[in-house]
C-alpha cells in the first residue's frame, strides 16, 4: 500500500477513485503519566510519556486507515492528512484520512 501526502502517485496513473479511507483512535492519559509529566514540566524537557502515547495513537490511526483502504481494494491512499483534537482534558483523538485509489 502506497501512502502519499500529495494528490498522486509519481509515475503511476489512477484507474479508479474508491472513496475516503479514514482511521481514528482516542487515547486517554494515565494518572501515573500525568504525575511524571507534571514533574517534567517543572524541570523542562520532552514529556516522553505523552510523546509515546501520541506516537502509538498515530500508528494505530494510520493502520486503521490502511485497513479501510485494503477493504476497498485500493493500491494507494493519496492526499493523506492527519488531524488531532482534544476530546476532554484527559483524552485526545488522532484521525488520518485520504483518498483510496486503484492504480493502472
N, C-alpha and C positions, 0 to 999 in steps of 0.2 A: 504494500500500500504506500503510494507516494503522498506525502503531506506537504502542501505548498501554501505559503502566505500570499504568493502572487496569484493572479487570476488565470494562470495557465500552467501547463507542464512543458518546460522547454523541449523543443524538438518533437513534440507529440501533438496530435490532433484530437480534439474531443469528439467522440462519436455520439454521446448522449449525456444530457444533464439529468441526473436521477433524483435530485432534491437536496434538501438540507440534511446534513449529518450533524448531530449535536450530542454532547455528553456533559454531564454535570455531576457535582458532588457537593455536599455540605459537610464541613468539618467543624467540630467544636473544640475549644481549648480545654485542656485538662487542668484542674486546680493546681496540681504539682508543677506543671509548666508555667502557670501564672506566677507562682511564688518565685521560681528561678528567674523568670523574665523580669519581675519587679526588682529583684536584686541586681540583675544585669543592667537594668535601666539606670540604677544609681551610679554604677561604675563605668557605664558605657560599653560599647562593643556590640557585635552581632548577637541577636537573640536566636541562637541556634535551634532552640526548641520550636519556635514558631517557624523558622526557615524550613526545618524538616517537615513540619506539619503541612505547610503550604506546598512544598515540593511533592509530597505524597498526594495531595489533593489535585495538583496539576496533572500528575501522571495518571491518576485514576480517571479524571475527567477526559483527558485525551484518549485513553484506552476505550472509554465508553463511546466517544465519538467515532473512533475507528471501527468498533464493533457494529455500530449502526450503519456505517458505510459498507462494511462487509455484507451485512444483511440485505443491502440494496444492490449487491453485486458490483460495487464500484471498484475501479482500478486506482483511483486517486481522490483526494479531497483538496480542492483549491480554495483560495481566499480564506484560509483559516484565521480565525480570530480567537482571542481569549479575553474573558471579562471576569472580574471578581466583584462581589458585593457583600456587604455586611448584613447578615440576617438579624442577629442580635449582638450584644456586646461580646458574647462568647462564641459566636458561630459565624463562619464566612462561607460563601458559595463560590465555586470556581466553575465557569462554563467555557467549553470550547465548541466552536461551530464553524462550518464551512460548507461548500457545495460539493456533493458527491458526484463524480463523473465517471463515465466509461470511456476509455481511450481506444483509438483505432490502432 
